[in-house]
Amino acid sequence: MLKMHSDRLSNGVWDNNPHKSTTEIEDLENQLKDLKVAVEKSQRIVDGVRKEMHWEGEEKEMVKAWRTDLQRNIDRVSRDIKWFEEEGKQYAEEQELKKLEKEIEDLKRRLENAENLPKTAEEAIKPH
């Protein structure tokens, strides 16, 4: 079984097989040219989409996503504090307000350092 697999791997023009006919080699070379053209065309399409969507690269997009998420959380906690100070005054507890204010401080600190936040799941779970 291993020999059969090995033979199959070495059966090709790029594996120095002298038994390929010139037409087979020309066909393979034509296929290679066609595939290169297709890859170049696909790359132009991808580049056009990146330009159209203002894609700045995966890392910068992750930083933008972190900033957006953190800002939304800051806005949410700020609304909670405002509600406790106005309509929900009867439910407000000093400890709860301090906890929310501390949460906003932590979120703002993280927002300032968004570039240093993990950009992949691996980074997120890696022990420090």
Secondary structure, DSSP 8 states (H G I E B T S, - for coil): -HHHHHHHHT-SGGGT-TT--HHHHHHHHHHHHHHHHHHHHHHHHHHHHHHHTT---HHHHHHHHHHHHHHHHHHHHHHHHHHHHTTTGGG--HHHHHHHHHHHHHHHHHHHTGGGS--SHHHHHS--
